[in-house]
């Protein structure tokens, strides 16, 4: 086989079929850059998902607490004079007797929101051991406002109890575990018996 030349027969040929060192280094660098960008995108996605889930959990928590309070307030009993049967009406505490004759106490004390019941009428508004509705209340994040029939705020509700037709609940909860973001829920409750 004279005159026949094969690339494989010459071990020192430039076209031996392998990769050069420059090509390998360039490929490794390119794969490394793509891995870095890809891992950054994946990490950001997980962080965003965690923050969104925490925000949704805080919103659900606030919504539950406000709805529970609204349900309780709607059952406030009115006395013979057409006034809410209440012993305490402050921006952070509401104590009243419901239609079943049970004393209900709603207490906001800093970062906690509590709801307590006492069987029978308790003139001193002592709810026994109140259940904690929320431990995530932001500083000054719970407020009650008492409104008249036109929706105007009653500045001294204890002395103008006959005018109260609505109670506005504002609750701000703070996600302390993940993002530290706050979620505010506000609702206006019309008193049923007014």
Buried (B, 14 or more C-beta within 10 A) or exposed (E): EEEEEEEEEEEEEEEEEEEEEEEEEEEEEEEEEEEEEEEEEEEEEEEEEEBEEBBEBBBEBBBEBBEBBBEBBBBBBBEEEEBBBBBBBBBBBBBBBBEEEBBBBBBBEEBBBBBBBBEEEBEEBEBEEBEEBBEBBBEEBBBBBBBBEEEEEBEEBEEBBEBBBBBBBBBBBBBEEBBEEBBEBEBEBEBEEB
